[in-house]
Each structure stands twice: as C-alpha cells, then as structure tokens.
Amino acid sequence: MAASSGVLEFEEYVRTRQDALLRSARRLVPELVDAQDLVQTALVRTYPRWEGIADKRLADAYMRRVMINTRTEWWRSRRLEEVPTGDLPEASVDDGAEQRADREMLRDVMRVLAPQQRQVVIMRHYGQLSTEETARALGMSAGTVKSTLHRALARLRHELEHGRYGYTRGEGRCAA
C-alpha cells in the first residue's frame, strides 16, 4: 500500500510541477526538445529515490540538482564536431555593433508605451519577475499585469513591424 501511495504522490508531483521543471530546464539547455529530454531524464532518475526524499517541499531543489548533474554529464560526453583542416577560415570580428543597434532600437520603441506598460514590460522581461511579483511590486492584480503586458507587447510588435524600423517577423530575432 505504501509503494502505491509513493507512486501516486510522485505522479501528483510531476503533474503539478512539470511546467516549472521545464522552465528550469530551459535555463540549462537552449533547445526546447533538449529541455524536455532533460526533465524526463531527471524524473526517471528521481523516481527510484522518491521515497528517500524526507521533506517533499525540497523536491524541486532535488530535481534541479539532478537536472544540473545530468546536463553536465551530457556536456562532458558530447562529441566534438570540429574537424581539423589545413586552411583556417577568415576571422570575423564581432564588434557588438549589431547588438548595440538592437538595444538602441528597443530603447527607442519602448518610448511609445505608456509608463505603466513600460514598467510591466521591464519588470517581466528585463527583471524576469513573475506575474505575481510584478503585480505586488506595482500594486495591481495579476490579471491587470497580464493584460497590460499583452497590450504592451502587441503595441511594440506593431511599432516594430509598421513603424520606421521596417522589421518583419521572418527576418529578425526580435520576439517583442
């Protein structure tokens, strides 16, 4: 009976925490499919030890450690795909001009937003605060933060596509 209880408890944990675990994994690996594999591998490695986690409130920390260790193992076991050649490629110099231009364009286009919209965008995307943290900091409801962010991003998208910037979705990296 206890084993079945542990299985149900683990299933409930996975069901309720899978999105948070995937977000943590996305910070460790660049590709979504790799993040999904990382979470799955961490869950497989954690399941046999689930009963040994005395304080289940620490399960997220345990899972993050398993994901970090797994990612490190993957990194160490990767095959180097460099092939030695006799000819060296021409060296390109990345002086950061493109990044500075992108930052300046974003700073400029942010000016079209209302002050409250600008605050929400900065706190959510630059400050990486959660919706709830942003709501508390600005003294508004989480729903207001979400709707304000939605409208602000729509306005930024419109300005980038139809304003003087000439950005189109297919050509750039901007996800505004």
N, C-alpha and C positions, 0 to 999 in steps of 0.2 A: 504494500500500500504506500509506503514512504517513497519508493522509487517512482511510482506513478505520480505522486504529489510533486516530486522534484521535476519530472518531465513537464507537468502542467505549469509549474512555476517558471521553468525555463522558456516554455512556449509563450507564456504571457509576457515575460521579459522581452523576448525577441519581437513580439507583436507590438508592444508599446514603445520600444526604444530603437526600432530598426531605422527610422528616419534620422534620429540623432547620431546613430552609429555611422550611417552613410555619410552624413555631413563631416564627422570626424575623419573618416577615411578619405574624403575628398581633399582634406587639408594635407594628407600624407602622399597621395599619388595624383598625378594630373588628369588622368582619364577616368570617366565615369565607370566604364566596364572594369577597369582595374580596381577602382574603389569598391565596386560590388563584389568582386572576387576577394578582395581583402577582408571585407566584412564576413563573407561566407566562410573563409578560411579561419578567421578568428572565432566565429561561432562554433565551428567544428572542433577547434582546439579547446574551447572553453567548456563545451558541454560535458565532457567526462570529468571535469574538475568542478562542476557547478555546485555539487553538494559540499565541497570543501570551502566555498566562499561563505564564511560565517555571517558577515554583515552584507546582505544583498544590496544595501544602499551604496556599496562600493563597487558594484558590478560594472558600472560604466568605466570607472578608473581601471579596473582589471582588464576590461575589453580594450581600452585604449592602449594599455601596455602590450597586450597580445598583438594588436594591430601594428604598433611601432616595431616590435620584435620581428613580426612576420615581414613587414616591409623591408627591414634591414636584411633579413635573410634573402629576400628576393633580390635586393640590390647587390648583395655580395655574390650571389650565384649567377648573376646576369652574364651573358656572353658579350664580350667586347666586339662590336661590329665594325671596328676600324680595320682597314686593310692597308698594310704598308705599301707605298708606291715610291717610285723613283722621282716623280715630279710632285713638287709641292704646289698646292693651289695658291692663287693670288690671295694675299692677305686683304681682308676688308676691314676698314676702320669704322667702328660704330662709335660715333662721337656723341650719341644721345640726342641729336638734333630732332629726330622724329618723335621721341618720347617727350621732349620739351614742347614741341609744337602741339602734340596731342593734349598735354596738360594745359597749355595756354588756351587751346580751343575749348576744352571742358570748363575752364575757369570763366571764359568769356560767355559761353552758352548758359552757364548757371545763373548769370545775371538776369535772365528773362523770367526766372522763377520768383514767386512771391517769397518773402522772408521765411515764412513758416515752412513752405515747401522745400526751400533750400536747406533749412535746419534738418528736416526729416531725411532728405537725401544724404546729407553729410553724415549724420549720425548712423544711419543704417548701412551706407555703402563705404564710407571712408572710416568711420569709427567702428564699424562692424558690430554695432549694438543690436540686440534682438528687438523685435517689435515691442515687447513688454518693457524692456529697458528704455527704449526711446520714448514710449508713452509716459513712463514715470518721470523721465528727465524733462519732458516738455509739458507735463501736467495735462495730458489728454488721454483719451481712451485708445486702446489698441486698435479698434476699428477705425478711428479717425486717422491714426498713423498709417494704416494700410491704405485707406482711400486717398490720403494726401500723397503718399508715395506713388500710388498708381497714377494719379493725375500728373504729378511732377515728372515721372518718367515718360509718360505719354507726351507731355509738352516738350521735354528735352529731345525725344525721338523726332517729333515734328520739326522742331527747330533745326536739328542736325540734317534732316532729310530735305526740308523745304526752305531753310534759311540760306544765308550766304555761305554756308560751309560746303554744300554740294556733296554731302555724304550720302551714299546709298547702302542699303543693308548688305548687298552682295560683296562690296569691295573692301570693307574695313573690319576692324576687330571690335569696334565700339559696340557695347551691349547696352547702351543707355536706353 
